[in-house]
């Protein structure tokens, strides 16, 4: 993770789709994975949602990263609490 003095963090806007796609593709490439186009668009549509229910009554947020992703873990250690959970996937045929 590099330090960037010119970095601005702000809420996502509909006009950010090109940059969102660049970031999301980089994320998927980093983890050497891919997803269908439907799954690819889902996070962006959720982030852009104006449904008030998305902004109320959410007691917590959780996220996953891989053990080797030191940059992400450094950030998450500052804003969250490491849990003892171990993740599993089951592929459906």
N, C-alpha and C positions, 0 to 999 in steps of 0.2 A: 504494500500500500504506500503510495507516494503522498508527500505533503504538498498541497496545492493551496496557495494563498488566494487564488482567484476562484476557488470553488464556492458555489452558492447552493444552499439547500433550501428548497421551497416546496410547497405542495405541487403534485403533478397536475398538469393541465392537458386538455385534449390535443393541443398543438405539440406536445412532447412525444408523440407516438414514434417518430423516427429515432429519437435518442433512446426511448424506452426499448425499442427493438434492438438497437445496438448493444445496450447494456444487458438485456435478457439473453441475446445470442452469445455475448461474451461469458455470461454466467454459465450457460449450458455447455459452451466449449471448454471452460475451465474444469467442469466436472465430467467432461468427456461423455456427454449424454445428449439426447435429442427428444423432442416431444412432437405430437401431432399438431397441426395448425390450430385446431380447436383448443387444445391445451395451451398452446403458445399464446393465444389471444386472451385466455381467461384471466390471468393476473392483471393485465392492463385494463380490461373492462371492469374488474372489481375495484381497482385503484381509482378509476374515473367515475365510479358509481356515485350518484347523488342521492341514493336511497338513505333517508335519515336513520333507518334502522341499522345501517352499517356504522353509524357514528355514536350509537347509544347502547348502553348496557353491556359493553364488552369489558369484562373484568380483567382480561389479560391477553397477551399476545405471546405466541411461542414460535420458534423457528429451528431449523436444522442446518447443520453444516457438517462437513467432513472433518475428521480429526486433524488432517494435515493443513487445513486452511487457517494458518496462523493469523493472517490479517483480519479475517472475519471474526475469529475467536477473540482477538484482542478487543475489537469493538464490542462484541457481545458481552465480554467480561465487564465492560464499563457500564453497560445499560441494562443488563439482565443478570439472572442467577443461573449458574450451571446446575442442571438437574442430573439425577442418576439414571435417567431413562436411556435405554439402548433401543435403536430402531430396527425394525424388521419389515421386509417387503415379501409379499407372496404374489408371484406372477400368475395371472389368470389366463387360461388357454382359450 
